[in-house]
Amino acid sequence: MSRVAFIVNPIAGGGRALRGWRALRPHLPAQGTFDQYLTRSPGEAVRLAEMAARQNYDAVVPVGGDGTIQEVVNGLLGVGLGGSRYMGPAMGMLPLGRGNDFARTFDLRGQLSDMWLRQWRSLKGLHRQIDVGRQICAGRTSYFINMCGAGFDADVAATANRLPRRLGGALPYLCGIFLRFIALSSKALKIHMSDVVPVEGCPHRAWHTITTTQGDDGRTDIRVQQRFLLVLAGVGRFLGGGMMLLPHAEPRDGYLDVMLAGPVGRIRLLRVLRSSFAGEHIREPEVAYFRARSLSVIGTADTNIHADGDYVGTGSVKIDGLSRILPVLF
């Protein structure tokens, strides 16, 4: 008898997550034990996932949006990760938030009952294992499932974080985009990427500030220092409700995909953002695209940092990936 913990965010997707869970629950198979845990405040999914890991559930399934999934990942790894090995439960996913960007990378869609049936069968068979990103900012370590970065999108996250929570839903994020678009600016950043490998069809831009070095072990490091609109590193492909910002990302290859975007004006930014929904922005001359094992971003005191769209701090950040660390059912 498999034991599964469902961690449900009742307000995700404007209540869609709770409605979907209530519709699915009567149809869960009789051959398992299924426990429901509802979140009541931001961060509670972390604590619930920690509890589920300690109680030796076979799987933990977040029911909600990308924020709920990220919290569950942080809870599971916080308890189950020892050194370079993870010994905790597998993770499923019922993406019922507003953006569901993480699920897009895996093309996870369709009827909720069919989605869960496929994951239930996976629980009884072999699990896939996926990469998870790790970031260290302001002395605090946390994990991300999609992307971490600095610049415009981090400014949006920081602005949204300061708005009243009573606005609810996607409104704080949309207000953040509008306010940061009006006050558009670039950041002076120092970036160091380690163990860089080429990405087919993505030539390095000939920015005069790029320095490439190759060690005796054959590994390539890249350093670049200039003003940037944004810097992103991740294991997933989508962010911001469907923008394919890292179109070549493969969440099982052990690498971070990295996108650097130089300064642009407001009209130019609109064009780049529009092309990002198809992943075509990486062809623009202001954009460079790499694949690396790790990177560090050194910014000034007013440089905002985000992980999966959530503001995590300011200044500098170190980012790396944990290769095929998390067993998943999807």
C-alpha positions as CSV (number, residue, x, y, z in Angstrom):
1,M,0.0,0.0,0.0
2,S,1.7,3.2,-1.2
3,R,1.3,6.3,1.0
4,V,0.9,9.6,-0.8
5,A,0.7,13.1,0.8
6,F,-1.1,15.8,-1.2
7,I,-0.2,19.3,-0.3
8,V,-2.9,21.6,-1.5
9,N,-2.8,25.3,-1.8
10,P,-6.5,26.3,-1.7
11,I,-6.0,29.8,-3.1
12,A,-3.7,28.8,-6.0
13,G,-5.2,29.6,-9.4
14,G,-7.9,31.7,-7.8
15,G,-9.3,28.6,-6.1
16,R,-8.8,26.3,-9.1
17,A,-6.4,24.0,-7.1
18,L,-8.9,23.3,-4.4
19,R,-11.7,22.7,-6.8
20,G,-9.6,20.3,-8.9
21,W,-8.5,18.4,-5.8
22,R,-12.0,18.0,-4.5
23,A,-13.1,16.7,-7.9
24,L,-10.2,14.3,-8.1
25,R,-10.2,12.9,-4.5
26,P,-13.3,10.5,-4.9
27,H,-11.5,8.9,-7.9
28,L,-8.2,8.0,-6.2
29,P,-7.4,4.3,-6.4
30,A,-8.4,2.1,-3.4
31,Q,-4.9,0.5,-3.4
32,G,-3.2,3.4,-1.7
33,T,-3.3,5.7,1.3
34,F,-3.9,9.3,0.4
35,D,-3.6,12.1,3.0
36,Q,-4.6,15.8,2.4
37,Y,-2.8,18.8,3.8
38,L,-4.0,22.3,3.1
39,T,-1.7,25.3,3.3
40,R,-2.9,28.4,5.1
41,S,0.0,30.8,4.6
42,P,3.1,31.4,2.5
43,G,5.9,29.0,3.4
44,E,3.7,26.4,5.0
45,A,4.1,24.0,2.1
46,V,7.8,23.8,3.0
47,R,7.0,22.7,6.5
48,L,4.4,20.2,5.3
49,A,6.8,18.7,2.8
50,E,9.4,18.4,5.6
51,M,6.9,16.6,7.8
52,A,5.9,14.2,4.9
53,A,9.5,13.4,4.3
54,R,10.1,12.6,8.0
55,Q,7.0,10.4,8.0
56,N,8.3,8.3,5.1
57,Y,5.6,8.9,2.6
58,D,6.3,7.2,-0.7
59,A,5.4,10.4,-2.7
60,V,4.5,14.0,-2.0
61,V,2.3,15.8,-4.6
62,P,1.9,19.6,-4.6
63,V,-1.5,20.7,-5.8
64,G,-1.2,24.3,-6.9
65,G,1.1,26.6,-8.8
66,D,4.8,27.1,-9.3
67,G,5.2,28.7,-5.8
68,T,3.6,25.7,-4.1
69,I,5.8,23.3,-6.1
70,Q,9.0,25.2,-5.3
71,E,8.1,25.2,-1.5
72,V,7.6,21.4,-1.6
73,V,10.9,20.9,-3.3
74,N,12.6,23.0,-0.7
75,G,10.9,21.0,2.1
76,L,11.8,17.7,0.5
77,L,15.5,18.5,-0.1
78,G,15.8,20.2,3.3
79,V,15.1,16.9,4.9
80,G,16.1,14.2,2.4
81,L,19.3,15.6,1.0
82,G,22.5,14.3,2.5
83,G,25.7,15.4,0.7
84,S,25.1,14.6,-2.9
85,R,22.4,12.0,-2.3
86,Y,18.6,12.4,-1.8
87,M,16.9,9.8,0.3
88,G,13.4,11.2,0.5
89,P,10.0,10.7,-1.2
90,A,9.4,11.0,-4.9
91,M,7.5,14.1,-6.0
92,G,4.4,14.2,-8.2
93,M,2.6,17.4,-9.4
94,L,-0.9,18.5,-10.1
95,P,-0.3,22.0,-11.7
96,L,-3.4,24.1,-10.9
97,G,-2.0,27.5,-10.5
98,R,-2.1,30.5,-12.8
99,G,1.1,30.2,-14.8
100,N,2.1,26.6,-14.4
101,D,5.5,27.3,-16.0
102,F,7.3,24.3,-14.4
103,A,4.7,21.9,-15.9
104,R,5.1,23.4,-19.3
105,T,8.7,22.1,-19.5
106,F,7.4,18.6,-19.1
107,D,4.3,19.2,-21.3
108,L,2.2,18.1,-18.4
109,R,-1.4,18.8,-19.3
110,G,-4.8,17.2,-20.0
111,Q,-7.5,15.9,-17.8
112,L,-6.6,15.9,-14.1
113,S,-7.7,12.3,-13.6
114,D,-5.5,11.1,-16.5
115,M,-2.6,13.2,-15.3
116,W,-2.8,11.6,-11.9
117,L,-3.3,8.1,-13.2
118,R,0.0,8.3,-15.2
119,Q,1.8,9.5,-12.1
120,W,0.2,6.7,-9.9
121,R,1.5,4.1,-12.4
122,S,4.9,5.7,-12.3
123,L,4.9,5.4,-8.5
124,K,4.5,1.7,-8.9
125,G,7.3,1.5,-11.4
126,L,10.5,3.4,-12.2
127,H,10.9,7.1,-11.3
128,R,12.6,9.7,-13.5
129,Q,15.1,11.9,-11.7
130,I,15.4,15.6,-12.5
131,D,17.9,18.4,-11.8
132,V,17.2,21.0,-9.2
133,G,18.8,24.4,-9.0
134,R,20.5,25.7,-5.8
135,Q,21.2,29.4,-5.0
136,I,23.0,31.0,-2.2
137,C,22.1,34.7,-1.6
138,A,22.8,36.7,1.6
139,G,24.1,33.7,3.3
140,R,20.9,31.7,2.8
141,T,20.7,28.5,0.6
142,S,17.5,27.5,-1.1
143,Y,16.4,25.5,-4.1
144,F,14.6,26.4,-7.3
145,I,12.8,24.4,-9.9
146,N,12.8,26.8,-12.9
147,M,15.1,29.8,-12.9
148,C,17.1,32.1,-10.7
149,G,18.5,35.5,-11.7
150,A,19.0,39.2,-11.3
151,G,17.9,42.3,-13.2
152,F,14.5,43.2,-14.7
153,D,12.6,40.1,-13.6
154,A,14.0,40.2,-10.1
155,D,13.1,43.9,-9.9
156,V,9.5,42.9,-10.8
157,A,9.5,40.2,-8.1
158,A,10.9,42.7,-5.5
159,T,8.3,45.3,-6.4
160,A,5.5,42.8,-6.3
161,N,6.7,41.6,-2.9
162,R,6.3,45.1,-1.5
163,L,2.7,45.5,-2.6
164,P,-0.1,44.7,-0.2
165,R,-0.9,41.0,-0.1
166,R,-4.7,41.8,-0.1
167,L,-4.4,42.6,-3.9
168,G,-4.1,38.8,-4.3
169,G,-3.7,36.6,-7.4
170,A,-1.5,37.8,-10.3
171,L,-2.3,41.5,-9.7
172,P,0.9,42.3,-7.6
173,Y,3.1,40.7,-10.4
174,L,1.3,42.7,-13.1
175,C,1.7,45.9,-11.2
176,G,5.4,45.1,-10.7
177,I,5.9,44.6,-14.4
178,F,4.2,48.0,-15.2
179,L,6.1,49.9,-12.5
180,R,9.5,48.4,-13.5
181,F,8.8,49.0,-17.2
182,I,8.3,52.7,-16.4
183,A,11.4,52.8,-14.4
184,L,13.4,50.6,-16.7
185,S,17.1,50.4,-15.9
186,S,20.1,48.1,-16.3
187,K,22.5,46.8,-13.6
188,A,26.3,46.7,-13.6
189,L,27.2,43.0,-13.0
190,K,30.2,40.7,-12.9
191,I,29.4,37.2,-14.0
192,H,31.6,34.1,-13.8
193,M,30.4,30.9,-15.5
194,S,32.2,27.6,-14.9
195,D,32.5,24.5,-17.1
196,V,30.8,26.1,-20.0
197,V,29.7,24.0,-23.0
198,P,28.4,25.3,-26.3
199,V,24.7,25.3,-27.2
200,E,24.0,24.4,-30.8
201,G,22.6,27.4,-32.7
202,C,23.6,29.9,-29.9
203,P,26.9,31.6,-30.8
204,H,28.5,33.7,-28.1
205,R,28.0,37.4,-28.6
206,A,31.1,39.4,-29.4
207,W,30.8,41.6,-26.3
208,H,34.1,43.2,-25.7
209,T,33.8,42.5,-21.9
210,I,33.8,38.7,-22.4
211,T,36.9,36.7,-21.3
212,T,37.1,33.0,-22.0
213,T,39.7,30.8,-20.4
214,Q,40.4,27.1,-20.8
215,G,42.0,25.0,-18.0
216,D,44.3,22.1,-18.2
217,D,41.3,19.8,-17.6
218,G,39.7,21.1,-20.8
219,R,37.0,23.0,-19.0
220,T,36.0,26.4,-20.2
221,D,35.3,29.4,-17.9
222,I,33.7,32.6,-19.0
223,R,33.8,36.0,-17.3
224,V,31.8,39.0,-18.4
225,Q,31.5,42.4,-16.8
226,Q,29.1,45.1,-18.1
227,R,25.6,46.4,-17.7
228,F,22.7,43.9,-18.1
229,L,19.0,44.1,-18.4
230,L,18.8,40.7,-16.8
231,V,20.7,37.5,-16.1
232,L,18.9,34.1,-15.8
233,A,20.1,30.6,-15.0
234,G,17.8,27.6,-14.8
235,V,16.8,24.0,-15.4
236,G,13.4,24.7,-16.8
237,R,12.3,26.5,-19.9
238,F,9.4,28.8,-19.0
239,L,8.8,31.7,-16.7
240,G,6.2,34.5,-16.4
241,G,3.2,32.6,-17.7
242,G,4.6,31.0,-20.8
243,M,7.7,33.0,-21.8
244,M,10.2,30.4,-23.1
245,L,13.2,32.2,-21.7
246,L,15.5,29.2,-21.7
247,P,14.3,27.3,-24.7
248,H,17.2,24.7,-24.8
249,A,17.0,23.8,-21.1
250,E,16.9,20.1,-20.3
251,P,16.1,19.3,-16.7
252,R,18.1,16.0,-16.7
253,D,21.4,17.0,-18.3
254,G,23.2,18.3,-15.2
255,Y,23.7,21.7,-16.6
256,L,22.2,25.2,-16.0
257,D,21.1,27.1,-19.1
258,V,22.2,30.7,-18.8
259,M,20.8,33.8,-20.7
260,L,22.4,37.2,-20.5
261,A,20.5,40.2,-21.9
262,G,22.2,43.6,-22.4
263,P,20.5,46.9,-22.0
264,V,17.6,47.8,-24.2
265,G,15.1,50.6,-24.5
266,R,11.4,50.2,-23.7
267,I,10.2,49.7,-27.3
268,R,13.0,47.2,-27.9
269,L,12.1,45.4,-24.7
270,L,8.5,44.9,-25.9
271,R,9.8,43.2,-29.1
272,V,12.2,41.0,-27.2
273,L,9.5,40.0,-24.7
274,R,7.1,39.2,-27.5
275,S,9.6,37.0,-29.2
276,S,10.4,35.2,-26.0
277,F,7.1,33.3,-26.0
278,A,8.4,31.3,-28.9
279,G,12.0,31.2,-27.6
280,E,13.1,33.4,-30.5
281,H,14.6,36.2,-28.3
282,I,17.9,34.3,-28.1
283,R,18.5,35.4,-31.7
284,E,18.5,39.1,-30.8
285,P,21.9,40.8,-30.7
286,E,21.5,41.9,-27.1
287,V,21.1,38.3,-25.9
288,A,23.7,35.6,-25.2
289,Y,23.0,32.0,-24.3
290,F,25.2,29.5,-22.6
291,R,25.2,26.2,-20.7
292,A,27.3,25.9,-17.5
293,R,27.7,23.9,-14.4
294,S,27.6,26.9,-12.1
295,L,27.8,30.7,-12.1
296,S,28.1,33.6,-9.8
297,V,26.6,37.0,-10.2
298,I,28.2,39.9,-8.3
299,G,26.0,43.0,-8.2
300,T,25.7,46.2,-6.2
301,A,23.6,46.6,-3.0
302,D,20.5,47.5,-5.1
303,T,20.7,44.4,-7.3
304,N,17.6,42.3,-6.7
305,I,17.8,38.5,-6.9
306,H,14.9,36.1,-7.5
307,A,14.3,32.4,-7.5
308,D,11.4,31.1,-9.5
309,G,9.9,34.6,-9.5
310,D,10.1,35.0,-5.7
311,Y,12.3,37.8,-4.4
312,V,15.1,36.3,-2.3
313,G,17.5,39.2,-1.6
314,T,20.0,41.7,-3.0
315,G,23.6,42.0,-4.0
316,S,25.2,38.8,-5.2
317,V,24.2,35.2,-5.8
318,K,26.0,31.8,-6.4
319,I,24.0,29.3,-8.5
320,D,24.6,25.7,-9.3
321,G,22.6,22.6,-10.2
322,L,22.1,19.3,-8.5
323,S,22.2,16.7,-11.2
324,R,19.3,14.2,-11.4
325,I,18.7,14.6,-7.7
326,L,14.9,14.5,-7.3
327,P,12.8,11.5,-8.3
328,V,9.6,12.5,-9.9
329,L,6.4,10.8,-11.1
330,F,5.8,12.9,-14.2
